[in-house]
Amino acid sequence: MEVGKGARREAVDYFLSRTACRLIAMNGDPTKPAIAAAQAYFLVQTHRMEIEEQRSADQQRLDMRNKVTESFKRIAGVAQDAGVVRQAIFHDARYRGLYGLPMREVKKRKGIKDKENLLDRAGSMELSANDFQMNLAAEVIATKGIKGEAAAIALNQRIGHEVRETMRKEGATLPENLPVEPPISEVRKRLAKVSKAAVEKKSSDPSIGS
């Protein structure tokens, strides 16, 4: 490389990874225009990533909650066909087996109001456990031809207990100890807001989708 007055000297070239470039930019002198521009860019990108991660987590939880709703309808129908009249007692048996407590006590332990649906405050892991228990119970009751309310309730609680024991053996956090999540209604509102913003952005920018 030339250093002045035609003189030349050897220098070492450095090839930086993307991460190294990012670290240099984020820790550089912000009074330099190039550094200031890079820092502003990464700040915006970080914010966008945080929004996308939140949206993805919200969508996953909402999808799982909707799936549990369908599973609940399935087990309720199977229970009715088996002769269950007291559906509330039948479903409470799931909580007694899966959580080791009746639903009312689970709510009290988690600080959830009586009028709130417990599953509306559950995270993905807790929803998955309930979904698996309900589908397994529905399958067993139907395939084994379980008849009678007492037999169906007992089986529902037993399967809940077996799912609980599997979680315990694998070292997973038991359902009653899983953290309470914000109401699912808030998740729906956030997703609707993000969706509305995306639609408005698309309609205001003719180049999008063209």
MDAnalysis code that builds the backbone (N, CA, C; Angstrom):
import MDAnalysis as mda
import numpy as np

u = mda.Universe.empty(630, n_residues=210, atom_resindex=np.repeat(np.arange(210), 3), trajectory=True)
u.add_TopologyAttr("name", ["N", "CA", "C"] * 210)
u.add_TopologyAttr("resid", np.arange(1, 211))
u.add_TopologyAttr("resname", ["MET", "GLU", "VAL", "GLY", "LYS", "GLY", "ALA", "ARG", "ARG", "GLU", "ALA", "VAL", "ASP", "TYR", "PHE", "LEU", "SER", "ARG", "THR", "ALA", "CYS", "ARG", "LEU", "ILE", "ALA", "MET", "ASN", "GLY", "ASP", "PRO", "THR", "LYS", "PRO", "ALA", "ILE", "ALA", "ALA", "ALA", "GLN", "ALA", "TYR", "PHE", "LEU", "VAL", "GLN", "THR", "HIS", "ARG", "MET", "GLU", "ILE", "GLU", "GLU", "GLN", "ARG", "SER", "ALA", "ASP", "GLN", "GLN", "ARG", "LEU", "ASP", "MET", "ARG", "ASN", "LYS", "VAL", "THR", "GLU", "SER", "PHE", "LYS", "ARG", "ILE", "ALA", "GLY", "VAL", "ALA", "GLN", "ASP", "ALA", "GLY", "VAL", "VAL", "ARG", "GLN", "ALA", "ILE", "PHE", "HIS", "ASP", "ALA", "ARG", "TYR", "ARG", "GLY", "LEU", "TYR", "GLY", "LEU", "PRO", "MET", "ARG", "GLU", "VAL", "LYS", "LYS", "ARG", "LYS", "GLY", "ILE", "LYS", "ASP", "LYS", "GLU", "ASN", "LEU", "LEU", "ASP", "ARG", "ALA", "GLY", "SER", "MET", "GLU", "LEU", "SER", "ALA", "ASN", "ASP", "PHE", "GLN", "MET", "ASN", "LEU", "ALA", "ALA", "GLU", "VAL", "ILE", "ALA", "THR", "LYS", "GLY", "ILE", "LYS", "GLY", "GLU", "ALA", "ALA", "ALA", "ILE", "ALA", "LEU", "ASN", "GLN", "ARG", "ILE", "GLY", "HIS", "GLU", "VAL", "ARG", "GLU", "THR", "MET", "ARG", "LYS", "GLU", "GLY", "ALA", "THR", "LEU", "PRO", "GLU", "ASN", "LEU", "PRO", "VAL", "GLU", "PRO", "PRO", "ILE", "SER", "GLU", "VAL", "ARG", "LYS", "ARG", "LEU", "ALA", "LYS", "VAL", "SER", "LYS", "ALA", "ALA", "VAL", "GLU", "LYS", "LYS", "SER", "SER", "ASP", "PRO", "SER", "ILE", "GLY", "SER"])
u.atoms.positions = np.array([
    [0.839, -1.191, 0.000],
    [0.000, 0.000, 0.000],
    [0.878, 1.247, 0.000],
    [0.387, 2.316, -0.661],
    [1.131, 3.567, -0.717],
    [0.927, 4.353, 0.567],
    [2.010, 4.946, 1.092],
    [1.933, 5.705, 2.332],
    [2.338, 7.165, 2.141],
    [2.595, 7.571, 0.921],
    [2.973, 8.960, 0.673],
    [4.283, 9.069, -0.064],
    [4.356, 10.046, -0.970],
    [5.560, 10.304, -1.752],
    [6.032, 9.066, -2.508],
    [5.053, 8.236, -2.925],
    [5.393, 7.062, -3.728],
    [5.934, 5.898, -2.937],
    [6.115, 6.067, -1.630],
    [6.637, 4.964, -0.810],
    [5.553, 3.898, -0.640],
    [5.982, 2.673, -0.483],
    [5.034, 1.562, -0.321],
    [5.485, 0.673, 0.847],
    [4.513, 0.095, 1.504],
    [4.860, -0.847, 2.562],
    [3.763, -1.893, 2.678],
    [4.126, -3.022, 3.245],
    [3.166, -4.108, 3.398],
    [2.283, -3.860, 4.623],
    [1.054, -4.313, 4.527],
    [0.106, -4.219, 5.655],
    [-0.710, -5.502, 5.699],
    [-1.291, -5.748, 6.842],
    [-2.097, -6.964, 7.031],
    [-3.557, -6.662, 6.722],
    [-4.159, -7.493, 5.896],
    [-5.590, -7.381, 5.615],
    [-6.362, -8.200, 6.643],
    [-7.488, -7.661, 7.123],
    [-8.332, -8.375, 8.081],
    [-9.690, -8.640, 7.443],
    [-10.134, -9.867, 7.536],
    [-11.452, -10.235, 7.051],
    [-12.352, -10.438, 8.272],
    [-13.351, -9.594, 8.416],
    [-14.206, -9.617, 9.603],
    [-15.508, -10.370, 9.327],
    [-15.946, -11.098, 10.316],
    [-17.242, -11.768, 10.210],
    [-18.342, -10.721, 10.355],
    [-19.548, -11.112, 10.031],
    [-20.669, -10.189, 10.169],
    [-20.847, -9.770, 11.626],
    [-20.670, -10.718, 12.534],
    [-20.808, -10.405, 13.956],
    [-19.753, -9.397, 14.401],
    [-18.514, -9.577, 13.925],
    [-17.440, -8.640, 14.281],
    [-17.749, -7.239, 13.767],
    [-18.241, -7.155, 12.549],
    [-18.603, -5.855, 11.985],
    [-19.698, -5.196, 12.818],
    [-20.662, -5.998, 13.237],
    [-21.758, -5.459, 14.046],
    [-21.243, -4.934, 15.388],
    [-20.351, -5.689, 16.016],
    [-19.801, -5.270, 17.307],
    [-18.985, -3.990, 17.179],
    [-18.211, -3.893, 16.108],
    [-17.418, -2.685, 15.873],
    [-18.328, -1.483, 15.696],
    [-19.390, -1.665, 14.917],
    [-20.311, -0.562, 14.667],
    [-21.033, -0.140, 15.942],
    [-21.497, -1.121, 16.724],
    [-22.267, -0.808, 17.929],
    [-21.419, -0.209, 19.031],
    [-20.110, -0.460, 19.006],
    [-19.221, 0.059, 20.048],
    [-18.308, 1.172, 19.544],
    [-18.567, 1.634, 18.322],
    [-17.737, 2.691, 17.745],
    [-18.112, 4.078, 18.238],
    [-17.429, 5.056, 17.733],
    [-17.648, 6.453, 18.117],
    [-18.862, 7.007, 17.374],
    [-19.980, 7.282, 18.093],
    [-21.207, 7.735, 17.420],
    [-21.101, 9.129, 16.805],
    [-19.995, 9.846, 17.087],
    [-19.832, 11.158, 16.441],
    [-19.433, 11.008, 14.980],
    [-18.980, 9.822, 14.598],
    [-18.635, 9.548, 13.198],
    [-19.926, 9.194, 12.451],
    [-20.224, 9.888, 11.352],
    [-21.488, 9.677, 10.629],
    [-21.759, 8.209, 10.275],
    [-20.740, 7.492, 9.806],
    [-20.943, 6.089, 9.410],
    [-21.332, 5.236, 10.616],
    [-20.686, 5.484, 11.752],
    [-20.994, 4.727, 12.975],
    [-22.391, 5.068, 13.468],
    [-22.732, 6.351, 13.459],
    [-24.061, 6.789, 13.908],
    [-25.157, 6.162, 13.049],
    [-24.934, 6.112, 11.746],
    [-25.922, 5.531, 10.835],
    [-26.078, 4.036, 11.097],
    [-24.957, 3.348, 11.333],
    [-24.994, 1.908, 11.599],
    [-25.728, 1.621, 12.905],
    [-25.455, 2.432, 13.936],
    [-26.108, 2.218, 15.223],
    [-27.606, 2.454, 15.130],
    [-28.008, 3.460, 14.378],
    [-29.436, 3.731, 14.178],
    [-30.098, 2.568, 13.439],
    [-29.405, 2.032, 12.445],
    [-29.930, 0.902, 11.668],
    [-30.150, -0.319, 12.560],
    [-29.136, -0.657, 13.364],
    [-29.254, -1.838, 14.215],
    [-30.315, -1.654, 15.294],
    [-30.502, -0.431, 15.750],
    [-31.546, -0.167, 16.743],
    [-32.923, -0.454, 16.160],
    [-33.137, 0.003, 14.937],
    [-34.420, -0.237, 14.261],
    [-34.623, -1.728, 14.006],
    [-33.562, -2.402, 13.539],
    [-33.665, -3.825, 13.238],
    [-33.931, -4.652, 14.489],
    [-33.296, -4.263, 15.592],
    [-33.516, -4.969, 16.860],
    [-34.964, -4.830, 17.291],
    [-35.508, -3.627, 17.156],
    [-36.910, -3.391, 17.529],
    [-37.845, -4.221, 16.663],
    [-37.548, -4.286, 15.370],
    [-38.374, -5.085, 14.460],
    [-38.315, -6.569, 14.829],
    [-37.126, -7.038, 15.200],
    [-36.968, -8.443, 15.574],
    [-37.741, -8.758, 16.844],
    [-37.705, -7.836, 17.795],
    [-38.444, -8.040, 19.041],
    [-39.946, -8.138, 18.774],
    [-40.432, -7.302, 17.881],
    [-41.850, -7.329, 17.521],
    [-42.204, -8.654, 16.844],
    [-41.334, -9.107, 15.941],
    [-41.589, -10.358, 15.226],
    [-41.550, -11.556, 16.168],
    [-40.610, -11.557, 17.103],
    [-40.521, -12.654, 18.066],
    [-41.770, -12.707, 18.949],
    [-42.247, -11.524, 19.360],
    [-43.467, -11.463, 20.164],
    [-44.663, -11.954, 19.359],
    [-44.729, -11.520, 18.098],
    [-45.844, -11.944, 17.242],
    [-45.844, -13.449, 17.042],
    [-44.650, -14.025, 16.831],
    [-44.528, -15.463, 16.626],
    [-44.954, -16.235, 17.874],
    [-44.514, -15.769, 19.043],
    [-44.877, -16.430, 20.301],
    [-46.379, -16.313, 20.558],
    [-46.941, -15.137, 20.255],
    [-48.381, -14.933, 20.434],
    [-49.176, -15.857, 19.517],
    [-48.747, -15.968, 18.254],
    [-49.461, -16.802, 17.298],
    [-49.401, -18.270, 17.704],
    [-48.236, -18.705, 18.186],
    [-48.091, -20.087, 18.625],
    [-49.026, -20.390, 19.788],
    [-49.080, -19.476, 20.740],
    [-49.944, -19.694, 21.905],
    [-51.418, -19.675, 21.504],
    [-51.809, -18.740, 20.635],
    [-53.205, -18.671, 20.200],
    [-53.593, -19.918, 19.425],
    [-52.716, -20.390, 18.545],
    [-52.993, -21.613, 17.791],
    [-53.192, -22.797, 18.739],
    [-52.340, -22.869, 19.769],
    [-52.441, -23.970, 20.728],
    [-53.733, -23.863, 21.538],
    [-54.100, -22.628, 21.889],
    [-55.345, -22.433, 22.657],
    [-56.544, -22.846, 21.815],
    [-56.547, -22.495, 20.555],
    [-57.647, -22.888, 19.671],
    [-57.705, -24.403, 19.513],
    [-56.543, -25.027, 19.463],
    [-56.477, -26.487, 19.352],
    [-57.073, -27.146, 20.593],
    [-56.771, -26.570, 21.760],
    [-57.308, -27.108, 23.010],
    [-58.831, -26.966, 23.048],
    [-59.331, -25.874, 22.498],
    [-60.785, -25.685, 22.438],
    [-61.441, -26.815, 21.648],
    [-60.844, -27.179, 20.520],
    [-61.381, -28.272, 19.713],
    [-61.263, -29.610, 20.440],
    [-60.160, -29.806, 21.159],
    [-59.973, -31.043, 21.919],
    [-61.002, -31.145, 23.042],
    [-61.315, -30.002, 23.653],
    [-62.323, -29.970, 24.711],
    [-63.687, -30.387, 24.158],
    [-64.010, -29.861, 22.977],
    [-65.293, -30.230, 22.356],
    [-65.326, -31.723, 22.057],
    [-64.184, -32.262, 21.622],
    [-64.124, -33.678, 21.291],
    [-64.356, -34.550, 22.524],
    [-63.630, -34.268, 23.609],
    [-63.760, -35.101, 24.800],
    [-65.139, -34.942, 25.434],
    [-65.707, -33.735, 25.331],
    [-67.048, -33.508, 25.878],
    [-68.072, -34.358, 25.131],
    [-67.922, -34.430, 23.802],
    [-68.841, -35.243, 23.010],
    [-68.688, -36.726, 23.289],
    [-67.443, -37.174, 23.406],
    [-67.179, -38.582, 23.705],
    [-67.730, -38.936, 25.081],
    [-67.551, -38.036, 26.037],
    [-68.051, -38.278, 27.394],
    [-69.571, -38.377, 27.398],
    [-70.220, -37.513, 26.643],
    [-71.684, -37.552, 26.566],
    [-72.159, -38.881, 25.983],
    [-71.477, -39.330, 24.939],
    [-71.836, -40.618, 24.333],
    [-71.625, -41.779, 25.310],
    [-70.660, -41.600, 26.214],
    [-70.373, -42.656, 27.194],
    [-71.362, -42.649, 28.353],
    [-72.200, -41.627, 28.410],
    [-73.208, -41.566, 29.462],
    [-72.939, -40.545, 30.543],
    [-71.973, -39.667, 30.306],
    [-71.661, -38.637, 31.301],
    [-72.719, -37.533, 31.238],
    [-73.325, -37.265, 32.363],
    [-74.319, -36.198, 32.468],
    [-73.710, -34.978, 33.157],
    [-72.944, -35.239, 34.187],
    [-72.317, -34.140, 34.943],
    [-70.949, -33.809, 34.323],
    [-71.000, -33.020, 33.267],
    [-69.786, -32.685, 32.521],
    [-68.764, -31.930, 33.379],
    [-69.253, -31.064, 34.264],
    [-68.336, -30.283, 35.100],
    [-67.484, -31.201, 35.972],
    [-68.097, -32.223, 36.545],
    [-67.358, -33.173, 37.384],
    [-66.392, -33.984, 36.537],
    [-66.835, -34.361, 35.339],
    [-65.980, -35.120, 34.428],
    [-64.723, -34.330, 34.064],
    [-64.888, -33.070, 33.700],
    [-63.740, -32.254, 33.314],
    [-62.856, -31.917, 34.510],
    [-63.467, -31.772, 35.672],
    [-62.665, -31.494, 36.865],
    [-61.756, -32.679, 37.191],
    [-62.187, -33.874, 36.793],
    [-61.360, -35.065, 37.024],
    [-60.036, -34.946, 36.273],
    [-60.051, -34.289, 35.115],
    [-58.806, -34.076, 34.377],
    [-57.835, -33.240, 35.200],
    [-58.357, -32.191, 35.803],
    [-57.498, -31.331, 36.626],
    [-56.983, -32.083, 37.853],
    [-57.839, -32.879, 38.462],
    [-57.411, -33.640, 39.640],
    [-56.282, -34.604, 39.280],
    [-56.365, -35.175, 38.096],
    [-55.325, -36.101, 37.685],
    [-54.070, -35.396, 37.196],
    [-54.250, -34.384, 36.350],
    [-53.119, -33.708, 35.719],
    [-52.412, -32.735, 36.661],
    [-53.187, -32.055, 37.498],
    [-52.620, -31.049, 38.399],
    [-52.501, -31.538, 39.842],
    [-53.174, -32.641, 40.142],
    [-53.180, -33.113, 41.522],
    [-54.104, -32.304, 42.406],
    [-54.914, -31.443, 41.781],
    [-55.826, -30.561, 42.514],
    [-57.090, -30.334, 41.688],
    [-58.220, -30.038, 42.346],
    [-59.404, -29.656, 41.574],
    [-59.164, -28.291, 40.920],
    [-59.941, -27.989, 39.891],
    [-59.729, -26.760, 39.131],
    [-59.783, -25.521, 40.014],
    [-60.716, -25.464, 40.945],
    [-60.848, -24.294, 41.812],
    [-59.568, -24.036, 42.599],
    [-58.957, -25.123, 43.085],
    [-57.722, -24.991, 43.863],
    [-56.533, -24.597, 42.969],
    [-56.553, -25.078, 41.733],
    [-55.495, -24.706, 40.790],
    [-55.550, -23.199, 40.530],
    [-56.763, -22.683, 40.321],
    [-56.927, -21.253, 40.083],
    [-56.444, -20.447, 41.280],
    [-56.812, -20.905, 42.457],
    [-56.415, -20.192, 43.673],
    [-54.902, -20.175, 43.803],
    [-54.283, -21.310, 43.510],
    [-52.830, -21.415, 43.614],
    [-52.129, -20.489, 42.626],
    [-52.701, -20.358, 41.431],
    [-52.090, -19.535, 40.386],
    [-52.529, -18.077, 40.437],
    [-53.462, -17.764, 41.327],
    [-53.934, -16.384, 41.429],
    [-54.844, -15.973, 40.293],
    [-55.599, -16.922, 39.760],
    [-56.517, -16.657, 38.657],
    [-57.925, -16.473, 39.202],
    [-58.628, -15.481, 38.700],
    [-59.975, -15.190, 39.188],
    [-60.934, -16.337, 38.863],
    [-61.949, -16.493, 39.704],
    [-62.915, -17.581, 39.530],
    [-63.600, -17.538, 38.172],
    [-63.893, -16.323, 37.679],
    [-64.631, -16.190, 36.427],
    [-63.746, -16.397, 35.196],
    [-62.437, -16.407, 35.388],
    [-61.530, -16.601, 34.261],
    [-61.407, -18.078, 33.917],
    [-61.202, -18.341, 32.638],
    [-60.932, -19.703, 32.193],
    [-59.454, -19.997, 32.439],
    [-59.191, -21.046, 33.187],
    [-57.814, -21.399, 33.533],
    [-56.933, -21.524, 32.292],
    [-57.457, -22.138, 31.243],
    [-56.667, -22.378, 30.039],
    [-56.419, -21.107, 29.235],
    [-57.193, -20.046, 29.509],
    [-56.939, -18.759, 28.860],
    [-55.714, -18.076, 29.448],
    [-55.229, -18.586, 30.578],
    [-54.044, -18.010, 31.221],
    [-52.859, -18.969, 31.167],
    [-53.019, -20.060, 30.419],
    [-51.967, -21.075, 30.336],
    [-51.013, -20.792, 29.183],
    [-49.747, -21.173, 29.384],
    [-48.750, -21.063, 28.338],
    [-48.763, -22.287, 27.450],
    [-47.862, -22.333, 26.476],
    [-47.854, -23.412, 25.487],
    [-47.660, -24.793, 26.111],
    [-46.752, -24.912, 27.091],
    [-46.506, -26.218, 27.709],
    [-47.736, -26.728, 28.437],
    [-48.368, -25.878, 29.215],
    [-49.558, -26.270, 29.966],
    [-50.711, -26.613, 29.026],
    [-50.849, -25.833, 27.975],
    [-51.894, -26.118, 26.987],
    [-51.638, -27.454, 26.301],
    [-50.388, -27.731, 25.987],
    [-50.032, -28.988, 25.323],
    [-50.368, -30.186, 26.205],
    [-50.089, -30.067, 27.501],
    [-50.377, -31.163, 28.430],
    [-51.875, -31.438, 28.488],
    [-52.677, -30.383, 28.557],
    [-54.131, -30.549, 28.587],
    [-54.654, -31.099, 27.271],
    [-54.089, -30.627, 26.173],
    [-54.515, -31.094, 24.858],
    [-54.239, -32.589, 24.701],
    [-53.046, -33.008, 25.099],
    [-52.689, -34.422, 24.995],
    [-53.584, -35.282, 25.878],
    [-53.825, -34.822, 27.098],
    [-54.675, -35.597, 28.021],
    [-56.089, -35.755, 27.464],
    [-56.643, -34.679, 26.945],
    [-58.018, -34.739, 26.444],
    [-58.142, -35.659, 25.234],
    [-57.209, -35.557, 24.320],
    [-57.271, -36.407, 23.135],
    [-57.028, -37.871, 23.474],
    [-56.106, -38.119, 24.405],
    [-55.847, -39.500, 24.814],
    [-57.057, -40.090, 25.524],
    [-57.661, -39.315, 26.421],
    [-58.848, -39.787, 27.142],
    [-59.992, -40.062, 26.174],
    [-60.176, -39.165, 25.202],
    [-61.246, -39.347, 24.215],
    [-61.025, -40.621, 23.411],
    [-59.777, -40.862, 23.030],
    [-59.448, -42.044, 22.248],
    [-59.692, -43.325, 23.040],
    [-59.255, -43.334, 24.286],
    [-59.400, -44.543, 25.115],
    [-60.871, -44.830, 25.414],
    [-61.621, -43.794, 25.766],
    [-63.046, -43.976, 26.073],
    [-63.785, -44.519, 24.855],
    [-63.463, -43.982, 23.691],
    [-64.158, -44.407, 22.466],
    [-63.748, -45.804, 22.027],
    [-62.449, -46.094, 21.997],
    [-61.981, -47.385, 21.481],
    [-62.268, -48.540, 22.440],
    [-62.231, -48.243, 23.731],
    [-62.510, -49.308, 24.709],
    [-63.993, -49.423, 25.038],
    [-64.779, -48.532, 24.476],
    [-66.214, -48.593, 24.691],
    [-66.612, -48.385, 26.141],
    [-65.947, -47.449, 26.810],
    [-66.266, -47.156, 28.211],
    [-67.682, -46.608, 28.307],
    [-68.457, -47.181, 29.198],
    [-69.834, -46.742, 29.393],
    [-70.093, -46.470, 30.872],
    [-70.915, -45.454, 31.116],
    [-71.257, -45.109, 32.484],
    [-70.459, -43.898, 32.957],
    [-71.152, -43.020, 33.640],
    [-70.521, -41.778, 34.089],
    [-69.364, -42.026, 35.043],
    [-69.544, -42.874, 36.009],
    [-68.505, -43.125, 37.012],
    [-67.242, -43.683, 36.369],
    [-67.414, -44.617, 35.430],
    [-66.256, -45.231, 34.771],
    [-65.509, -44.207, 33.920],
    [-66.251, -43.359, 33.225],
    [-65.623, -42.340, 32.369],
    [-64.861, -41.318, 33.207],
    [-65.445, -40.917, 34.329],
    [-64.786, -39.944, 35.211],
    [-63.506, -40.533, 35.782],
    [-63.577, -41.770, 36.228],
    [-62.402, -42.430, 36.802],
    [-61.292, -42.565, 35.775],
    [-61.649, -42.922, 34.551],
    [-60.643, -43.069, 33.500],
    [-60.022, -41.718, 33.142],
    [-60.859, -40.691, 33.088],
    [-60.361, -39.357, 32.765],
    [-59.324, -38.895, 33.794],
    [-59.601, -39.141, 35.054],
    [-58.661, -38.748, 36.105],
    [-57.389, -39.601, 36.043],
    [-57.538, -40.885, 35.763],
    [-56.375, -41.769, 35.709],
    [-55.429, -41.363, 34.577],
    [-55.984, -41.046, 33.419],
    [-55.141, -40.636, 32.297],
    [-54.454, -39.305, 32.604],
    [-55.169, -38.402, 33.263],
    [-54.554, -37.149, 33.673],
    [-53.377, -37.401, 34.604],
    [-53.547, -38.339, 35.522],
    [-52.474, -38.675, 36.468],
    [-51.284, -39.297, 35.739],
    [-51.559, -40.116, 34.733],
    [-50.471, -40.750, 33.976],
    [-49.663, -39.713, 33.182],
    [-50.350, -38.735, 32.616],
    [-49.646, -37.656, 31.904],
    [-48.795, -36.868, 32.892],
    [-49.354, -36.622, 34.062],
    [-48.619, -35.895, 35.104],
    [-47.353, -36.649, 35.511],
    [-47.481, -37.968, 35.694],
    [-46.336, -38.778, 36.109],
    [-45.262, -38.814, 35.027],
    [-45.682, -38.805, 33.774],
    [-44.708, -38.757, 32.678],
    [-43.923, -37.462, 32.733],
    [-44.606, -36.362, 32.984],
    [-43.941, -35.073, 33.101],
    [-42.961, -35.072, 34.275],
    [-43.387, -35.677, 35.379],
    [-42.537, -35.719, 36.565],
    [-41.268, -36.537, 36.303],
    [-41.448, -37.703, 35.673],
    [-40.311, -38.583, 35.402],
    [-39.306, -37.944, 34.451],
    [-39.804, -37.139, 33.523],
    [-38.929, -36.488, 32.543],
    [-38.329, -35.187, 33.068],
    [-38.685, -34.830, 34.291],
    [-38.120, -33.625, 34.900],
    [-38.767, -32.337, 34.445],
    [-39.948, -32.442, 33.835],
    [-40.647, -31.237, 33.375],
    [-41.339, -30.552, 34.550],
    [-41.556, -29.256, 34.421],
    [-42.291, -28.513, 35.445],
    [-43.731, -28.994, 35.450],
    [-44.248, -29.336, 36.618],
    [-45.616, -29.831, 36.708],
    [-46.599, -28.700, 36.425],
    [-47.770, -29.014, 35.869],
    [-48.720, -27.991, 35.412],
    [-49.062, -26.919, 36.440],
    [-49.260, -27.343, 37.696],
    [-49.651, -26.358, 38.719],
    [-48.535, -25.375, 39.046],
    [-47.304, -25.705, 38.633],
    [-46.164, -24.826, 38.907],
    [-45.750, -23.989, 37.703],
    [-46.399, -24.198, 36.578],
    [-46.084, -23.412, 35.390],
    [-46.598, -21.980, 35.557],
    [-45.872, -21.004, 35.022],
    [-46.262, -19.602, 35.224],
    [-47.566, -19.243, 34.520],
    [-48.250, -18.268, 35.095],
    [-49.481, -17.746, 34.498],
    [-49.111, -16.756, 33.401],
    [-49.778, -16.863, 32.273],
    [-49.535, -15.967, 31.145],
    [-50.629, -14.894, 31.087],
    [-50.386, -13.803, 30.365],
    [-51.434, -12.785, 30.190],
    [-52.673, -13.418, 29.548],
    [-53.855, -12.847, 29.784],
    [-55.084, -13.400, 29.195],
    [-54.968, -13.569, 27.685],
    [-55.559, -14.625, 27.175],
    [-55.490, -14.896, 25.739],
    [-56.172, -13.781, 24.943],
    [-57.100, -13.058, 25.577],
    [-57.770, -11.938, 24.906],
    [-56.767, -10.851, 24.545],
    [-55.749, -10.654, 25.396],
    [-54.710, -9.663, 25.107],
    [-53.862, -10.110, 23.912],
    [-53.630, -11.406, 23.825],
    [-52.865, -11.947, 22.702],
    [-53.618, -11.711, 21.401],
    [-54.911, -11.963, 21.421],
    [-55.729, -11.743, 20.216],
    [-55.683, -10.271, 19.791],
    [-55.748, -9.374, 20.770],
    [-55.719, -7.941, 20.465],
    [-54.380, -7.535, 19.857],
    [-53.276, -8.067, 20.423],
    [-51.952, -7.733, 19.887],
    [-51.798, -8.211, 18.454],
    [-52.245, -9.439, 18.191],
    [-52.128, -9.989, 16.845],
    [-53.001, -9.227, 15.856],
    [-54.187, -8.831, 16.309],
    [-55.082, -8.069, 15.440],
    [-54.472, -6.708, 15.115],
    [-53.806, -6.112, 16.096],
    [-53.164, -4.810, 15.893],
    [-52.022, -4.917, 14.896],
    [-51.206, -5.977, 15.039],
    [-50.089, -6.190, 14.118],
    [-50.608, -6.453, 12.704],
    [-51.666, -7.259, 12.610],
    [-52.250, -7.575, 11.308],
    [-52.822, -6.323, 10.642],
    [-53.481, -5.479, 11.426],
    [-54.059, -4.247, 10.897],
    [-52.961, -3.314, 10.400],
    [-51.861, -3.231, 11.182],
    [-50.745, -2.370, 10.789],
    [-50.121, -2.846, 9.479],
    [-50.028, -4.182, 9.327],
    [-49.445, -4.743, 8.108],
    [-50.325, -4.439, 6.901],
    [-51.642, -4.528, 7.090],
    [-52.582, -4.239, 6.001],
    [-52.503, -2.773, 5.610],
    [-52.438, -1.896, 6.606],
    [-52.366, -0.459, 6.337],
    [-51.072, -0.105, 5.617],
    [-49.979, -0.761, 6.022],
    [-48.693, -0.507, 5.373],
    [-48.732, -0.953, 3.916],
    [-49.365, -2.110, 3.684],
    [-49.435, -2.629, 2.317],
    [-50.285, -1.744, 1.437],
    [-51.396, -1.246, 1.992],
    [-52.293, -0.403, 1.195],
    [-51.698, 0.967, 0.896],
    [-50.786, 1.428, 1.797],
    [-50.170, 2.747, 1.603],
    [-48.928, 2.678, 0.724],
    [-48.419, 1.455, 0.488],
    [-47.223, 1.294, -0.344],
    [-47.566, 0.403, -1.534],
    [-47.836, 0.999, -2.689],
    [-48.246, 0.231, -3.890],
    [-47.204, -0.758, -4.374],
    [-45.938, -0.588, -3.945],
    [-44.879, -1.504, -4.403],
    [-44.945, -2.837, -3.696],
    [-45.650, -2.879, -2.530],
    [-45.740, -4.139, -1.773],
    [-46.799, -5.026, -2.414],
    [-46.422, -6.225, -2.728],
    [-47.370, -7.175, -3.301],
    [-47.567, -7.012, -4.796],
    [-46.860, -6.069, -5.414],
    [-47.025, -5.865, -6.866],
    [-46.144, -6.840, -7.631],
])
